[in-house]
Amino acid sequence: MSHICEAVLITCMDFRLHQRKDGRNYIADYIQMMGIDCDLVTRAGGILDLLNPAKNSFADSILRDANVSHQLHSAHTLLFINHEDCGAYGQFKFKTRHEEIRKHETDLRWTLKTLHLLFPEKRIIGSFAELENGTTDVFNIHKVFQYMP
Ligand SMILES: [Zn+2]
């Protein structure tokens, strides 16, 4: 018996995005808003290991999970969500919030272009979880880029 789902979502492992003890779950809300079922891959830094892996095997690991989702569940959409105040991006020592958000948007666009070459038949959507002003754990997720085959 096969199990089918529409998408695989690759995002950061950061607990602030996922199930909280107070009931919030930004990633689950996003999936529900998209109206899809999806496999979930969580990595420190989300897509960062695709662009700038400390070891090549880190990038391979993300691609392996995307491939497993494709092969086992026929996922035809790749979703990526990076987020503001990501610890894995701390190495870039951003001077301003604007600079940080620009880096994530640039990285998301690079990922979409690169993965489009690997998976030309897939829909690809990159999104960014931005903190609500004055908060450290209230996120609004918005789309940065989308590719439709
Ligand atoms: Zn993070």
Backbone and ligand atoms as CSV (ligand in chain L), in Angstrom:
chain,resi,resn,atom,element,x,y,z
A,1,MET,N,N,0.849,-1.189,0.000
A,1,MET,CA,C,0.000,0.000,0.000
A,1,MET,C,C,0.887,1.242,0.000
A,2,SER,N,N,0.566,2.162,-0.879
A,2,SER,CA,C,1.415,3.348,-0.956
A,2,SER,C,C,0.756,4.520,-0.222
A,3,HIS,N,N,1.596,5.378,0.242
A,3,HIS,CA,C,1.135,6.583,0.927
A,3,HIS,C,C,1.581,7.765,0.091
A,4,ILE,N,N,0.660,8.636,-0.225
A,4,ILE,CA,C,0.950,9.770,-1.093
A,4,ILE,C,C,0.821,11.056,-0.284
A,5,CYS,N,N,1.767,11.956,-0.473
A,5,CYS,CA,C,1.582,13.296,0.065
A,5,CYS,C,C,2.089,14.307,-0.956
A,6,GLU,N,N,1.613,15.521,-0.840
A,6,GLU,CA,C,1.878,16.523,-1.874
A,6,GLU,C,C,3.280,17.112,-1.818
A,7,ALA,N,N,3.853,17.185,-0.615
A,7,ALA,CA,C,5.060,18.014,-0.492
A,7,ALA,C,C,6.023,17.478,0.546
A,8,VAL,N,N,7.244,17.971,0.446
A,8,VAL,CA,C,8.208,17.806,1.522
A,8,VAL,C,C,8.617,19.210,1.951
A,9,LEU,N,N,8.600,19.434,3.261
A,9,LEU,CA,C,8.939,20.743,3.820
A,9,LEU,C,C,10.251,20.641,4.580
A,10,ILE,N,N,11.195,21.480,4.196
A,10,ILE,CA,C,12.493,21.520,4.861
A,10,ILE,C,C,12.587,22.837,5.610
A,11,THR,N,N,12.757,22.739,6.919
A,11,THR,CA,C,12.797,23.940,7.746
A,11,THR,C,C,13.746,23.743,8.912
A,12,CYS,N,N,13.909,24.775,9.702
A,12,CYS,CA,C,14.829,24.704,10.836
A,12,CYS,C,C,14.225,23.875,11.969
A,13,MET,N,N,15.115,23.313,12.765
A,13,MET,CA,C,14.691,22.523,13.919
A,13,MET,C,C,14.230,23.388,15.092
A,14,ASP,N,N,14.454,24.705,15.000
A,14,ASP,CA,C,14.212,25.618,16.134
A,14,ASP,C,C,12.826,25.396,16.750
A,15,PHE,N,N,12.811,25.139,18.047
A,15,PHE,CA,C,11.557,24.800,18.746
A,15,PHE,C,C,10.507,25.891,18.635
A,16,ARG,N,N,10.949,27.154,18.424
A,16,ARG,CA,C,9.978,28.256,18.383
A,16,ARG,C,C,9.042,28.151,17.188
A,17,LEU,N,N,9.468,27.373,16.162
A,17,LEU,CA,C,8.630,27.210,14.970
A,17,LEU,C,C,7.636,26.062,15.106
A,18,HIS,N,N,7.923,25.161,16.039
A,18,HIS,CA,C,7.184,23.893,16.098
A,18,HIS,C,C,6.260,23.847,17.325
A,19,GLN,N,N,5.766,22.666,17.621
A,19,GLN,CA,C,4.777,22.514,18.694
A,19,GLN,C,C,5.295,23.083,20.010
A,20,ARG,N,N,4.567,24.078,20.530
A,20,ARG,CA,C,4.938,24.703,21.801
A,20,ARG,C,C,4.009,24.219,22.900
A,21,LYS,N,N,4.466,24.366,24.116
A,21,LYS,CA,C,3.622,23.936,25.233
A,21,LYS,C,C,2.374,24.799,25.367
A,22,ASP,N,N,2.430,26.038,24.819
A,22,ASP,CA,C,1.240,26.896,24.872
A,22,ASP,C,C,0.292,26.658,23.690
A,23,GLY,N,N,0.626,25.681,22.838
A,23,GLY,CA,C,-0.274,25.314,21.753
A,23,GLY,C,C,0.099,25.876,20.399
A,24,ARG,N,N,0.974,26.900,20.361
A,24,ARG,CA,C,1.365,27.453,19.065
A,24,ARG,C,C,2.169,26.425,18.269
A,25,ASN,N,N,2.029,26.473,16.938
A,25,ASN,CA,C,2.847,25.635,16.059
A,25,ASN,C,C,2.824,26.273,14.671
A,26,TYR,N,N,3.803,27.130,14.417
A,26,TYR,CA,C,3.799,27.908,13.172
A,26,TYR,C,C,3.947,27.020,11.942
A,27,ILE,N,N,4.732,25.965,12.053
A,27,ILE,CA,C,4.923,25.084,10.895
A,27,ILE,C,C,3.633,24.304,10.612
A,28,ALA,N,N,3.020,23.793,11.651
A,28,ALA,CA,C,1.755,23.073,11.461
A,28,ALA,C,C,0.676,24.000,10.894
A,29,ASP,N,N,0.641,25.244,11.382
A,29,ASP,CA,C,-0.336,26.212,10.859
A,29,ASP,C,C,-0.081,26.487,9.379
A,30,TYR,N,N,1.196,26.582,9.013
A,30,TYR,CA,C,1.563,26.832,7.614
A,30,TYR,C,C,1.098,25.666,6.726
A,31,ILE,N,N,1.369,24.439,7.184
A,31,ILE,CA,C,0.978,23.254,6.410
A,31,ILE,C,C,-0.543,23.221,6.238
A,32,GLN,N,N,-1.247,23.516,7.316
A,32,GLN,CA,C,-2.711,23.529,7.259
A,32,GLN,C,C,-3.208,24.623,6.320
A,33,MET,N,N,-2.561,25.806,6.388
A,33,MET,CA,C,-2.940,26.920,5.510
A,33,MET,C,C,-2.712,26.549,4.036
A,34,MET,N,N,-1.641,25.791,3.757
A,34,MET,CA,C,-1.357,25.369,2.386
A,34,MET,C,C,-2.353,24.307,1.910
A,35,GLY,N,N,-3.017,23.646,2.853
A,35,GLY,CA,C,-4.008,22.629,2.500
A,35,GLY,C,C,-3.384,21.378,1.927
A,36,ILE,N,N,-2.266,20.983,2.489
A,36,ILE,CA,C,-1.537,19.825,1.959
A,36,ILE,C,C,-1.121,18.899,3.092
A,37,ASP,N,N,-0.770,17.678,2.700
A,37,ASP,CA,C,-0.012,16.804,3.596
A,37,ASP,C,C,1.441,16.923,3.174
A,38,CYS,N,N,2.353,16.843,4.139
A,38,CYS,CA,C,3.752,16.892,3.726
A,38,CYS,C,C,4.666,16.170,4.705
A,39,ASP,N,N,5.747,15.654,4.117
A,39,ASP,CA,C,6.843,15.130,4.928
A,39,ASP,C,C,7.584,16.327,5.501
A,40,LEU,N,N,8.135,16.144,6.686
A,40,LEU,CA,C,8.802,17.252,7.368
A,40,LEU,C,C,10.253,16.893,7.667
A,41,VAL,N,N,11.157,17.732,7.180
A,41,VAL,CA,C,12.586,17.562,7.421
A,41,VAL,C,C,13.051,18.769,8.225
A,42,THR,N,N,13.571,18.529,9.410
A,42,THR,CA,C,14.051,19.655,10.212
A,42,THR,C,C,15.568,19.580,10.340
A,43,ARG,N,N,16.188,20.732,10.097
A,43,ARG,CA,C,17.643,20.845,10.126
A,43,ARG,C,C,18.023,22.140,10.825
A,44,ALA,N,N,19.111,22.121,11.552
A,44,ALA,CA,C,19.608,23.376,12.113
A,44,ALA,C,C,19.960,24.299,10.949
A,45,GLY,N,N,19.271,25.430,10.858
A,45,GLY,CA,C,19.545,26.382,9.784
A,45,GLY,C,C,18.698,26.167,8.534
A,46,GLY,N,N,17.783,25.211,8.553
A,46,GLY,CA,C,16.930,25.001,7.370
A,46,GLY,C,C,17.764,24.658,6.150
A,47,ILE,N,N,17.798,25.581,5.188
A,47,ILE,CA,C,18.506,25.325,3.923
A,47,ILE,C,C,20.003,25.605,4.012
A,48,LEU,N,N,20.470,26.100,5.137
A,48,LEU,CA,C,21.870,26.533,5.218
A,48,LEU,C,C,22.846,25.439,4.792
A,49,ASP,N,N,22.570,24.200,5.137
A,49,ASP,CA,C,23.482,23.108,4.777
A,49,ASP,C,C,23.489,22.800,3.288
A,50,LEU,N,N,22.510,23.295,2.560
A,50,LEU,CA,C,22.566,23.130,1.104
A,50,LEU,C,C,23.572,24.109,0.502
A,51,LEU,N,N,23.620,25.315,1.054
A,51,LEU,CA,C,24.475,26.363,0.504
A,51,LEU,C,C,25.897,26.288,1.019
A,52,ASN,N,N,25.991,26.004,2.304
A,52,ASN,CA,C,27.248,26.209,3.000
A,52,ASN,C,C,27.474,25.084,4.009
A,53,PRO,N,N,27.532,23.826,3.507
A,53,PRO,CA,C,27.611,22.704,4.447
A,53,PRO,C,C,28.974,22.637,5.127
A,54,ALA,N,N,28.952,22.403,6.444
A,54,ALA,CA,C,30.211,22.203,7.169
A,54,ALA,C,C,30.903,20.947,6.623
A,55,LYS,N,N,30.090,19.982,6.211
A,55,LYS,CA,C,30.587,18.787,5.520
A,55,LYS,C,C,29.654,18.547,4.335
A,56,ASN,N,N,30.197,18.051,3.216
A,56,ASN,CA,C,29.346,17.812,2.046
A,56,ASN,C,C,28.216,16.844,2.357
A,57,SER,N,N,28.474,15.934,3.280
A,57,SER,CA,C,27.446,14.943,3.608
A,57,SER,C,C,26.202,15.607,4.205
A,58,PHE,N,N,26.336,16.814,4.770
A,58,PHE,CA,C,25.171,17.508,5.326
A,58,PHE,C,C,24.200,17.883,4.205
A,59,ALA,N,N,24.735,18.402,3.100
A,59,ALA,CA,C,23.878,18.744,1.954
A,59,ALA,C,C,23.276,17.471,1.368
A,60,ASP,N,N,24.107,16.429,1.239
A,60,ASP,CA,C,23.616,15.159,0.687
A,60,ASP,C,C,22.471,14.604,1.523
A,61,SER,N,N,22.546,14.812,2.824
A,61,SER,CA,C,21.522,14.299,3.720
A,61,SER,C,C,20.164,14.953,3.451
A,62,ILE,N,N,20.168,16.257,3.201
A,62,ILE,CA,C,18.909,16.954,2.883
A,62,ILE,C,C,18.358,16.447,1.553
A,63,LEU,N,N,19.234,16.322,0.569
A,63,LEU,CA,C,18.789,15.857,-0.746
A,63,LEU,C,C,18.285,14.417,-0.669
A,64,ARG,N,N,18.922,13.620,0.181
A,64,ARG,CA,C,18.457,12.237,0.364
A,64,ARG,C,C,17.026,12.240,0.893
A,65,ASP,N,N,16.755,13.062,1.898
A,65,ASP,CA,C,15.405,13.105,2.463
A,65,ASP,C,C,14.388,13.578,1.424
A,66,ALA,N,N,14.769,14.569,0.613
A,66,ALA,CA,C,13.865,15.038,-0.442
A,66,ALA,C,C,13.600,13.917,-1.446
A,67,ASN,N,N,14.623,13.141,-1.743
A,67,ASN,CA,C,14.457,12.022,-2.673
A,67,ASN,C,C,13.588,10.914,-2.097
A,68,VAL,N,N,13.765,10.624,-0.820
A,68,VAL,CA,C,12.939,9.593,-0.177
A,68,VAL,C,C,11.473,10.022,-0.223
A,69,SER,N,N,11.225,11.292,0.052
A,69,SER,CA,C,9.854,11.799,0.010
A,69,SER,C,C,9.271,11.644,-1.398
A,70,HIS,N,N,10.101,11.935,-2.380
A,70,HIS,CA,C,9.672,11.794,-3.773
A,70,HIS,C,C,9.367,10.334,-4.106
A,71,GLN,N,N,10.273,9.449,-3.711
A,71,GLN,CA,C,10.133,8.041,-4.094
A,71,GLN,C,C,9.042,7.322,-3.307
A,72,LEU,N,N,8.947,7.582,-2.006
A,72,LEU,CA,C,7.969,6.855,-1.190
A,72,LEU,C,C,6.585,7.484,-1.223
A,73,HIS,N,N,6.546,8.813,-1.310
A,73,HIS,CA,C,5.258,9.497,-1.159
A,73,HIS,C,C,4.867,10.347,-2.352
A,74,SER,N,N,5.688,10.277,-3.416
A,74,SER,CA,C,5.393,11.010,-4.655
A,74,SER,C,C,5.232,12.510,-4.440
A,75,ALA,N,N,5.950,13.060,-3.476
A,75,ALA,CA,C,5.840,14.499,-3.201
A,75,ALA,C,C,6.267,15.290,-4.437
A,76,HIS,N,N,5.386,16.179,-4.889
A,76,HIS,CA,C,5.675,16.937,-6.110
A,76,HIS,C,C,6.010,18.401,-5.819
A,77,THR,N,N,5.996,18.764,-4.548
A,77,THR,CA,C,6.310,20.137,-4.171
A,77,THR,C,C,7.402,20.146,-3.103
A,78,LEU,N,N,8.360,21.045,-3.291
A,78,LEU,CA,C,9.411,21.249,-2.287
A,78,LEU,C,C,9.148,22.579,-1.606
A,79,LEU,N,N,9.053,22.545,-0.291
A,79,LEU,CA,C,8.820,23.767,0.481
A,79,LEU,C,C,10.020,24.009,1.390
A,80,PHE,N,N,10.414,25.268,1.470
A,80,PHE,CA,C,11.504,25.631,2.368
A,80,PHE,C,C,11.058,26.805,3.221
A,81,ILE,N,N,11.345,26.726,4.498
A,81,ILE,CA,C,11.077,27.872,5.368
A,81,ILE,C,C,12.326,28.143,6.213
A,82,ASN,N,N,12.936,29.268,5.996
A,82,ASN,CA,C,13.981,29.760,6.902
A,82,ASN,C,C,13.338,30.745,7.861
A,83,HIS,N,N,14.075,31.115,8.914
A,83,HIS,CA,C,13.448,32.026,9.878
A,83,HIS,C,C,14.435,33.048,10.424
A,84,GLU,N,N,13.849,34.145,10.875
A,84,GLU,CA,C,14.641,35.213,11.494
A,84,GLU,C,C,15.201,34.746,12.839
A,85,ASP,N,N,16.339,35.303,13.218
A,85,ASP,CA,C,16.980,34.996,14.505
A,85,ASP,C,C,17.375,33.522,14.593
A,86,CYS,N,N,17.808,32.971,13.454
A,86,CYS,CA,C,18.207,31.561,13.403
A,86,CYS,C,C,19.625,31.415,13.953
A,87,GLY,N,N,19.767,30.562,14.960
A,87,GLY,CA,C,21.076,30.369,15.578
A,87,GLY,C,C,22.137,29.900,14.596
A,88,ALA,N,N,21.737,29.049,13.638
A,88,ALA,CA,C,22.702,28.523,12.668
A,88,ALA,C,C,23.232,29.623,11.750
A,89,TYR,N,N,22.466,30.712,11.610
A,89,TYR,CA,C,22.909,31.852,10.794
A,89,TYR,C,C,23.689,32.875,11.631
A,90,GLY,N,N,23.846,32.589,12.921
A,90,GLY,CA,C,24.565,33.504,13.801
A,90,GLY,C,C,25.995,33.750,13.360
A,91,GLN,N,N,26.572,32.765,12.672
A,91,GLN,CA,C,27.956,32.882,12.186
A,91,GLN,C,C,28.141,34.085,11.253
A,92,PHE,N,N,27.057,34.593,10.659
A,92,PHE,CA,C,27.191,35.711,9.713
A,92,PHE,C,C,27.231,37.076,10.411
A,93,LYS,N,N,26.947,37.077,11.701
A,93,LYS,CA,C,27.059,38.298,12.510
A,93,LYS,C,C,26.427,39.522,11.836
A,94,PHE,N,N,25.148,39.406,11.545
A,94,PHE,CA,C,24.427,40.492,10.867
A,94,PHE,C,C,24.449,41.754,11.714
A,95,LYS,N,N,24.624,42.889,11.030
A,95,LYS,CA,C,24.647,44.175,11.752
A,95,LYS,C,C,23.239,44.753,11.894
A,96,THR,N,N,22.387,44.401,10.936
A,96,THR,CA,C,21.019,44.914,10.998
A,96,THR,C,C,20.026,43.795,10.668
A,97,ARG,N,N,18.788,44.029,11.068
A,97,ARG,CA,C,17.714,43.091,10.760
A,97,ARG,C,C,17.529,42.987,9.244
A,98,HIS,N,N,17.622,44.134,8.583
A,98,HIS,CA,C,17.474,44.173,7.133
A,98,HIS,C,C,18.522,43.283,6.457
A,99,GLU,N,N,19.756,43.385,6.924
A,99,GLU,CA,C,20.848,42.584,6.347
A,99,GLU,C,C,20.567,41.083,6.535
A,100,GLU,N,N,20.071,40.730,7.714
A,100,GLU,CA,C,19.765,39.327,8.000
A,100,GLU,C,C,18.658,38.804,7.075
A,101,ILE,N,N,17.598,39.581,6.930
A,101,ILE,CA,C,16.477,39.133,6.102
A,101,ILE,C,C,16.912,39.018,4.639
A,102,ARG,N,N,17.729,39.986,4.189
A,102,ARG,CA,C,18.245,39.927,2.808
A,102,ARG,C,C,19.053,38.653,2.568
A,103,LYS,N,N,19.864,38.261,3.540
A,103,LYS,CA,C,20.680,37.044,3.411
A,103,LYS,C,C,19.780,35.819,3.256
A,104,HIS,N,N,18.751,35.732,4.074
A,104,HIS,CA,C,17.846,34.583,3.972
A,104,HIS,C,C,17.135,34.570,2.612
A,105,GLU,N,N,16.708,35.745,2.160
A,105,GLU,CA,C,16.008,35.789,0.869
A,105,GLU,C,C,16.945,35.407,-0.269
A,106,THR,N,N,18.186,35.857,-0.201
A,106,THR,CA,C,19.184,35.489,-1.210
A,106,THR,C,C,19.421,33.978,-1.180
A,107,ASP,N,N,19.555,33.432,0.016
A,107,ASP,CA,C,19.788,31.989,0.152
A,107,ASP,C,C,18.593,31.184,-0.359
A,108,LEU,N,N,17.396,31.656,-0.062
A,108,LEU,CA,C,16.198,30.951,-0.548
A,108,LEU,C,C,16.151,30.958,-2.073
A,109,ARG,N,N,16.470,32.102,-2.674
A,109,ARG,CA,C,16.460,32.173,-4.140
A,109,ARG,C,C,17.517,31.250,-4.737
A,110,TRP,N,N,18.688,31.206,-4.140
A,110,TRP,CA,C,19.756,30.315,-4.624
A,110,TRP,C,C,19.296,28.861,-4.538
A,111,THR,N,N,18.669,28.508,-3.423
A,111,THR,CA,C,18.207,27.134,-3.219
A,111,THR,C,C,17.170,26.760,-4.275
A,112,LEU,N,N,16.255,27.685,-4.538
A,112,LEU,CA,C,15.211,27.392,-5.519
A,112,LEU,C,C,15.821,27.182,-6.899
A,113,LYS,N,N,16.762,28.041,-7.276
A,113,LYS,CA,C,17.396,27.898,-8.596
A,113,LYS,C,C,18.166,26.589,-8.690
A,114,THR,N,N,18.870,26.258,-7.631
A,114,THR,CA,C,19.703,25.054,-7.633
A,114,THR,C,C,18.845,23.799,-7.645
A,115,LEU,N,N,17.817,23.769,-6.798
A,115,LEU,CA,C,16.991,22.566,-6.723
A,115,LEU,C,C,16.099,22.410,-7.944
A,116,HIS,N,N,15.794,23.525,-8.587
A,116,HIS,CA,C,15.050,23.428,-9.835
A,116,HIS,C,C,15.839,22.630,-10.866
A,117,LEU,N,N,17.160,22.763,-10.847
A,117,LEU,CA,C,17.994,21.999,-11.782
A,117,LEU,C,C,17.965,20.507,-11.441
A,118,LEU,N,N,17.878,20.195,-10.154
A,118,LEU,CA,C,17.858,18.790,-9.724
A,118,LEU,C,C,16.467,18.169,-9.868
A,119,PHE,N,N,15.446,18.996,-9.652
A,119,PHE,CA,C,14.061,18.493,-9.678
A,119,PHE,C,C,13.223,19.398,-10.588
A,120,PRO,N,N,13.474,19.350,-11.908
A,120,PRO,CA,C,12.820,20.312,-12.811
A,120,PRO,C,C,11.301,20.167,-12.876
A,121,GLU,N,N,10.788,19.014,-12.466
A,121,GLU,CA,C,9.346,18.783,-12.572
A,121,GLU,C,C,8.593,19.210,-11.310
A,122,LYS,N,N,9.317,19.675,-10.313
A,122,LYS,CA,C,8.663,19.969,-9.034
A,122,LYS,C,C,8.340,21.457,-8.862
A,123,ARG,N,N,7.231,21.685,-8.182
A,123,ARG,CA,C,6.898,23.031,-7.716
A,123,ARG,C,C,7.792,23.307,-6.505
A,124,ILE,N,N,8.336,24.513,-6.441
A,124,ILE,CA,C,9.245,24.849,-5.342
A,124,ILE,C,C,8.833,26.189,-4.744
A,125,ILE,N,N,8.674,26.203,-3.439
A,125,ILE,CA,C,8.271,27.440,-2.770
A,125,ILE,C,C,9.212,27.700,-1.589
A,126,GLY,N,N,9.786,28.880,-1.582
A,126,GLY,CA,C,10.639,29.290,-0.472
A,126,GLY,C,C,9.939,30.361,0.343
A,127,SER,N,N,9.908,30.190,1.658
A,127,SER,CA,C,9.240,31.156,2.528
A,127,SER,C,C,10.159,31.545,3.677
A,128,PHE,N,N,9.789,32.644,4.311
A,128,PHE,CA,C,10.585,33.155,5.421
A,128,PHE,C,C,9.680,33.454,6.602
A,129,ALA,N,N,10.096,32.983,7.776
A,129,ALA,CA,C,9.351,33.246,9.002
A,129,ALA,C,C,9.994,34.452,9.681
A,130,GLU,N,N,9.266,35.561,9.621
A,130,GLU,CA,C,9.779,36.816,10.154
A,130,GLU,C,C,9.170,37.052,11.536
A,131,LEU,N,N,9.992,37.543,12.449
A,131,LEU,CA,C,9.490,37.824,13.788
A,131,LEU,C,C,8.582,39.048,13.771
A,132,GLU,N,N,7.517,38.962,14.544
A,132,GLU,CA,C,6.683,40.130,14.728
A,132,GLU,C,C,7.486,41.151,15.528
A,133,ASN,N,N,7.381,42.413,15.165
A,133,ASN,CA,C,8.161,43.466,15.826
A,133,ASN,C,C,8.074,43.373,17.339
A,134,GLY,N,N,9.237,43.422,17.974
A,134,GLY,CA,C,9.286,43.454,19.421
A,134,GLY,C,C,9.134,42.100,20.093
A,135,THR,N,N,9.078,41.017,19.311
A,135,THR,CA,C,8.941,39.686,19.911
A,135,THR,C,C,10.167,38.837,19.580
A,136,THR,N,N,10.328,37.764,20.319
A,136,THR,CA,C,11.425,36.829,20.034
A,136,THR,C,C,10.907,35.468,19.596
A,137,ASP,N,N,9.571,35.287,19.610
A,137,ASP,CA,C,9.067,33.963,19.232
A,137,ASP,C,C,7.671,33.984,18.608
A,138,VAL,N,N,7.309,35.123,18.029
A,138,VAL,CA,C,6.029,35.206,17.317
A,138,VAL,C,C,6.349,35.426,15.841
A,139,PHE,N,N,6.046,34.434,15.016
A,139,PHE,CA,C,6.468,34.469,13.619
A,139,PHE,C,C,5.295,34.675,12.663
A,140,ASN,N,N,5.589,35.388,11.567
A,140,ASN,CA,C,4.686,35.477,10.426
A,140,ASN,C,C,5.439,34.891,9.237
A,141,ILE,N,N,4.854,33.894,8.605
A,141,ILE,CA,C,5.526,33.223,7.492
A,141,ILE,C,C,4.995,33.791,6.179
A,142,HIS,N,N,5.917,34.281,5.345
A,142,HIS,CA,C,5.496,34.799,4.042
A,142,HIS,C,C,6.360,34.210,2.928
A,143,LYS,N,N,5.746,34.137,1.752
A,143,LYS,CA,C,6.417,33.541,0.600
A,143,LYS,C,C,7.444,34.509,0.039
A,144,VAL,N,N,8.634,33.993,-0.276
A,144,VAL,CA,C,9.695,34.791,-0.873
A,144,VAL,C,C,9.763,34.551,-2.372
A,145,PHE,N,N,9.574,33.307,-2.757
A,145,PHE,CA,C,9.808,32.925,-4.142
A,145,PHE,C,C,9.051,31.649,-4.428
A,146,GLN,N,N,8.640,31.485,-5.686
A,146,GLN,CA,C,7.933,30.279,-6.060
A,146,GLN,C,C,8.288,29.905,-7.485
A,147,TYR,N,N,8.466,28.643,-7.715
A,147,TYR,CA,C,8.660,28.147,-9.075
A,147,TYR,C,C,7.553,27.147,-9.374
A,148,MET,N,N,6.883,27.353,-10.502
A,148,MET,CA,C,5.853,26.409,-10.938
A,148,MET,C,C,6.312,25.777,-12.239
A,149,PRO,N,N,6.424,24.459,-12.324
A,149,PRO,CA,C,6.865,23.826,-13.566
A,149,PRO,C,C,5.841,23.994,-14.681
L,1,ZN,ZN,ZN,17.000,28.213,12.964
